[in-house]
Amino acid sequence: MPGLAGACRGLPKGNQIRNPKSEIRNCIKMVAIDVDGTLLRSDKRLSRRNIEAIARAVEQGVRIVLATARPPRSMRELYDILQPDPLQINYNGALIFDRASRANLYHRPLSLDMTRQVVEFARQLDPEVIVSLEVLDKWYTDRVHLSLHTETSRSFGPDMVAPLEEILRTAVTKLMLLAPPAQLVPVHAQIRAAFGSDLAIAVSDEHLIQITHPSVDKGNALALLAEHYGLAREQVMAIGDAPNDQGMLRWAGLGVAMDNAWPSLRDAADVVVPSNDQDGVAAALERFVLK
């Protein structure tokens, strides 16, 4: 699409948003928004301004896609409030779920053999590391630690607690390893060194490693959705705060980092908006999307 790239790529990397450009507003047709640390405030609540900005974008015909490390079950309340596009990116891109039809449109799991190798390696390094397995929308583990949570585990209990040999029986959508941050650092480093390109390893919290199939990335999933809807990348804006958002910010025509974002993500972004506690998502929509 001639002209779209220039319109949406006309901002230098890492700078604060300047005055909005009508060309950018006219070309953005889909916005992918990370959830924790981006859409939600630090207290894990939605702000009124973000709700209203998303509602206006939806009324304007812009597709609002939520792109998260969370499973589908952890997104129900947000969908009931926001009514965004029914297609959502879950597990950092390992799953594209259609909330309207309850169908899994895309699923790229980690093989059972690779999962077993990583789990055995991690437990040899640290027998106390918590192993959690997400298979589509189910959670399996051999033990739960009350001080080590994911955002999902704060609201949902495991579907099964059993010995690893009983729950490691199928390909895994996402493998999670949890431990206190100082304890997890050497495990993280040695898993990266041992398995290299055989895994996609995403980090959004210091006590949690998220492991998926090596091709899994929010950027790859966002590209699939854009193709599904017949949109060019220059028509897509992505907003995030953590390293697991880097792929989608780099792929999108306009990549937006929150002011609270990790330094690596700020470097990958075209622009930086106010923090998640200062309605940064609404600020991005108001300046680049809403007419």
N, C-alpha and C positions, 0 to 999 in steps of 0.2 A: 504494500500500500504506500504509494509515493507520499513523502512529506510527513508521515507519521513518526518516523524515527527521529527526525530533527525536532519535531514538536515535543516529543516526550523525553528526549535525551538531552535537552538543552541546558541542563543544570550541572555544575561541577560537582565532583564527588565530595561528600563529607560536609558540605556547606549547609547553613540554616536555610530554610525555605525563604525565598524572596517573594516579590509580588506575583500572584497567580497569573498564568498566561491562558488566554482563552483557547489557544490551540490545544493545550494540554487538557483542559476541561472537555473539549469536544472529542478528544480521541480516546479517553479512558472509558472502557465498556465493562471491565471486570476488575474487581479489587480483591486480592487475597489478603486476609488478616490473620496473623497469629493470635492466639488467645491469651495465654499466661504471660504476663509481663508486657503485653501490648494492648489488647482490647480490654482486659480486666485491670482494675487498679491493684495496688499492693494488697488491699484487703479482700481481693478476689470478687469484687462487685463491679457491676456495670454502672457507668456514670450516665446520668440523664442526657448529657450533651452527646455522648457517643451513641446512645440509643436513638436520639432524634436525628443525628447526622446519617446514620445507617438507614433509617426509615426514609429519609429524603432521597438518598441515593437509590434505594429500591424503587421508590415511586418514579424516579427519573429513568428507570429502565436499566440501571447499572447492576450487574451481577455481583453480589457480595458473597465471597467464598471464605468460609472459615477453614484455616489450615493449621493443624495442631498435632502435637505428639499424643494427645489424648485418644482414647477409644470412643466409638459412637455413643455408648451409654452415658458417658460423662459430658455429652454435649446437648442432651435433651432440653435442659432448662434454658440454655442460651438460645436454642432454636425456637422454643416457645415464645420467648420474649422478642427476639429480633426478626424472626421470619425471613432469614436470608435465603440464598440459593439452596435448593434441596441437596445439591451435591457438595459433599464436604471431604476435605483431605484429612485423614486420620493417620496416626502412628508415623508421623513425619513423612508421609507419602507412601507407606506400604499398603494402604487401603484407601480407595475412593468409595464412599458410601452414599447411597441415595436415600435420604431420610424419607422422601415421599413414598417410595415403593418398598423400602426396607431391603433393598438389594445391594449386594457388593458388586460394584461395576468394575473394580480393578483390585487385584490382590497379589502382592509379590512377597511371599513368605521366605524366611530363612530356612534352609533345608534342615531336616532332623539331624542328619549326621554332623553338620557344622555346628548346630546348637549344642549337641552333646559334647563336641570337642571344646567349645568355648566354656561351657559350664564346668567341665572337668578341670580345665586349665585354671579357671578362676578359683575354684574351690581348693585346688592344690596350692595356689598362691596364698589364699586366705580362707580357711575353712568357715569363717564366720560371715562371709559375704552373703547377702540375701539374694536369692535367685527368684525372679518373677517372670512368668511366661504369659504373654498375651496372644491368644489364638482367636482371630477375628474379634468378637466382642466378649470373650471370656478370659478370666484371670486365674492362673494356676500357680501355686507355690508350695514349697515344702515347709516353710515357716514364715511367720510374720513378726516383724520387729516394730514395736509400738512407737518408737521414736524416728523411724525411717519411713517416710511417706512419699507417695506420688500424689499429684492433685486428685487423681481418680480414687486412690485408696482412702482418701479422707472422707469420701461419701459412699463408697461401695466396698464390700468385703470380697474376699476371694471366692470363686466358684468351686474351687477344690483345694484343700490342703492335704498333701499326701507325699510320700517319698518320691524323689526325683525320677526313679526308674518307673514309677507308675504314671507320672504326668508327662514325661518326655516320650511321647508316642506318635507325634505328628509334627509336620512343619509348623514353625512358629512365626506369627506375624511380627512380634517384637519381643526380644529378650532384654530384661532389665537386671542390672546388678546394682545393689545398694549397699552402702557402708558409710560410716562417718567420713567426711572429706579427706582428712589426713590419711586414713586407712585405705581409701579408694584410689588415691593418686598412684601408688606403685602398681596396683592391679590394672588401672587404665593404661599406664605406660607400657606394661609388659604385654597386654593383650594387643595393643597397636603394633608393637614390635614383632610379635609372634604371628599375627594373622594378616597384617598389612592390608592389601586390597581385597581380601576375601570377605570383609565386613564393611558395613556403613556404621560408623560409631558417631552418635550425636550426643551433645552435652547441652543441657539447659539448666541443670542444678548441680551444685558441687558434690552432692551425696549420691548422684545417680548417673549411671552409664546406660544409654539406650542403644541397642544393637539390632540391626536389621540386615536384610539382603543388601549386597554391595551396590545395587543399582537404585536403592531407595533414597529419595531426596525430595523435599517439598518442591524444588524447582522442576524436577521431572514430572511430578504429579500435576503441577500447575500447567506445564506444557501440554499434557494430555487433555486437561480440561479446556484449555484454550482451543486446541484442535477440535474437541468435541463440539464446541460452540461456534467454530469458524472464525476465531479471533486471532489476530496477529499479536505477537508479544508486545509490540508498541502500544497496543490497546489495553495492556494489563498493568496495574499497579500492585505492588506487594509491600506489606508493612510488617515489621518484626523487630525483635529485640535480642535474640540469642544466636549462637553459632548454628543451630539447626534451622535457622531461617535464611542462612546465607545463600543457599542455592536458589531460592525463589526470588530473593532481592536481585541477584545477579542476572537471573533469566528475564525478569519482568522489564517492560519498557521504562518503568519508573520504580526504583527501589527506595523505600523509605524506612529509615531507622528511627526508633524512639530515642529520646535523649538519655534514657536509662539503659540503652543497649550496650552490649559488650563492645570493647574497642574494635575487635575484628569485624564486627557487623557494621559499625559506623564507617569503617574504611571501605566496606563493600557497597555502601548505599550511595545513591545519588544525592539525597537530601536527608536532613535530620529534623524531626519535629519535637514538640514538647514531650515530656515523659508520660508514662501510662497513668500517673497520678494527676496529670495536668491535661487530660483529654487529648492526647496526641493523635489518636485515630481520628477524632472529629476534626482536629485542626488540618490533617492531611486531606480529608474528604472535602472540607469547606474550601480549601485553597486550590485543590487540583481536580475535583470532580463535580461538586455541586454548582449548579447554574443559578 
